[in-house]
């Protein structure tokens, strides 16, 4: 099964955090939504800060490792980490996510809509994960 971890961070830290989670293979995909304003109470004071919302997709068996890695690279002492279980996920996406969080290279040939050739880094956004989308 797949889980989604929701977190927020300073806008200038989002890419660094996403890259770290992907490099450690504890997340398959991190989507960053900029332009979020978080309002919260911290140490008795009302705070309002611009943040980037991170939507981290990872197989359920990687949630603990992903949360530990997120805690280690996050600049906040108490980072937001809300885990949501995805009760329905396309089989192709789930298999891709599992493959991306393992040490070996993913076997994309098992996914009917995946390309059979490697995707060039410049075209990564339209690569295997997005294959078949129109």
C-alpha positions as CSV (number, residue, x, y, z in Angstrom):
1,X,0.0,0.0,0.0
2,X,1.0,3.6,-0.4
3,X,1.1,6.4,2.2
4,X,1.3,10.1,1.8
5,X,3.2,12.3,4.3
6,X,2.2,15.9,4.4
7,X,4.8,18.3,5.7
8,X,5.5,22.0,5.4
9,X,8.8,23.9,5.3
10,X,10.4,27.2,4.5
11,X,10.2,27.8,0.7
12,X,14.0,28.0,0.3
13,X,14.3,24.5,1.9
14,X,11.8,22.5,-0.1
15,X,14.0,21.3,-2.9
16,X,16.8,20.4,-0.6
17,X,14.4,18.3,1.6
18,X,12.8,16.6,-1.5
19,X,16.2,15.8,-3.0
20,X,17.4,14.3,0.3
21,X,14.4,12.0,0.6
22,X,14.7,10.9,-3.0
23,X,18.4,10.3,-2.7
24,X,17.9,8.2,0.4
25,X,15.2,6.2,-1.5
26,X,12.7,6.7,1.4
27,X,10.3,8.5,-0.9
28,X,9.2,7.8,-4.5
29,X,7.9,11.3,-5.2
30,X,7.8,14.7,-3.4
31,X,5.4,17.3,-4.8
32,X,6.0,20.8,-3.5
33,X,3.2,23.3,-3.5
34,X,4.5,26.9,-3.0
35,X,2.5,29.9,-1.8
36,X,1.1,28.3,1.3
37,X,0.6,30.5,4.4
38,X,0.7,28.6,7.7
39,X,-0.9,30.2,10.8
40,X,-0.2,28.5,14.1
41,X,0.7,29.1,17.7
42,X,4.3,28.6,18.7
43,X,5.7,29.1,22.2
44,X,2.5,31.0,23.1
45,X,2.7,33.4,20.2
46,X,0.5,33.5,17.1
47,X,2.7,32.9,14.0
48,X,2.0,33.4,10.3
49,X,4.7,32.2,7.9
50,X,5.0,31.6,4.1
51,X,5.7,27.9,3.6
52,X,5.9,25.2,0.9
53,X,3.7,22.2,1.4
54,X,5.4,18.9,0.7
55,X,3.3,16.0,-0.4
56,X,5.6,12.9,0.0
57,X,4.5,9.6,-1.5
58,X,6.1,6.5,-0.1
59,X,5.2,2.8,0.2
60,X,3.7,2.1,3.6
61,X,6.7,0.0,4.7
62,X,8.9,3.0,4.2
63,X,6.9,5.5,6.3
64,X,9.1,5.2,9.5
65,X,12.3,5.5,7.5
66,X,10.9,8.4,5.6
67,X,9.8,10.2,8.7
68,X,13.2,9.7,10.3
69,X,14.9,11.1,7.2
70,X,12.5,14.0,7.1
71,X,13.2,14.8,10.8
72,X,16.9,14.7,10.1
73,X,16.9,17.1,7.2
74,X,14.1,19.4,8.2
75,X,15.1,22.8,9.6
76,X,12.2,22.9,12.2
77,X,12.7,21.3,15.6
78,X,9.0,20.0,15.3
79,X,8.3,19.5,11.7
80,X,4.8,18.8,10.6
81,X,4.5,15.1,9.6
82,X,0.9,13.9,8.9
83,X,0.7,10.4,7.4
84,X,-2.3,9.5,5.3
85,X,-3.0,6.0,4.1
86,X,-4.0,5.9,0.4
87,X,-6.8,3.4,0.3
88,X,-6.9,3.3,-3.5
89,X,-3.8,3.6,-5.7
90,X,-3.3,2.6,-9.3
91,X,-1.3,-0.7,-9.5
92,X,1.2,0.8,-11.9
93,X,1.9,3.8,-9.7
94,X,2.2,1.6,-6.6
95,X,4.7,-0.7,-8.3
96,X,6.7,2.3,-9.6
97,X,6.7,3.8,-6.0
98,X,7.9,0.5,-4.5
99,X,10.6,0.1,-7.1
100,X,11.9,3.7,-6.6
101,X,12.3,3.1,-2.9
102,X,14.4,0.0,-3.2
103,X,18.2,-0.2,-3.8
104,X,17.9,-1.8,-7.3
105,X,16.8,0.0,-10.4
106,X,13.0,-0.2,-11.0
107,X,11.8,-2.8,-13.5
108,X,9.6,-0.5,-15.6
109,X,8.9,-3.2,-18.2
110,X,6.3,-4.6,-15.8
111,X,4.3,-1.4,-16.1
112,X,2.4,-1.5,-19.4
113,X,2.4,2.3,-19.9
114,X,6.1,2.8,-19.0
115,X,8.7,3.6,-21.7
116,X,11.2,0.9,-22.3
117,X,14.1,3.3,-22.7
118,X,15.6,5.4,-19.9
119,X,14.2,8.9,-19.6
120,X,16.7,11.7,-20.0
121,X,17.0,14.0,-17.0
122,X,15.7,17.0,-18.9
123,X,12.5,15.1,-19.6
124,X,12.2,13.5,-16.1
125,X,8.9,15.3,-15.4
126,X,7.3,13.7,-18.4
127,X,9.1,10.3,-17.8
128,X,7.9,7.0,-16.6
129,X,5.9,8.2,-13.7
130,X,3.8,10.4,-16.0
131,X,3.7,8.0,-18.9
132,X,0.2,7.6,-20.4
133,X,-1.0,10.9,-19.0
134,X,-2.5,13.3,-21.5
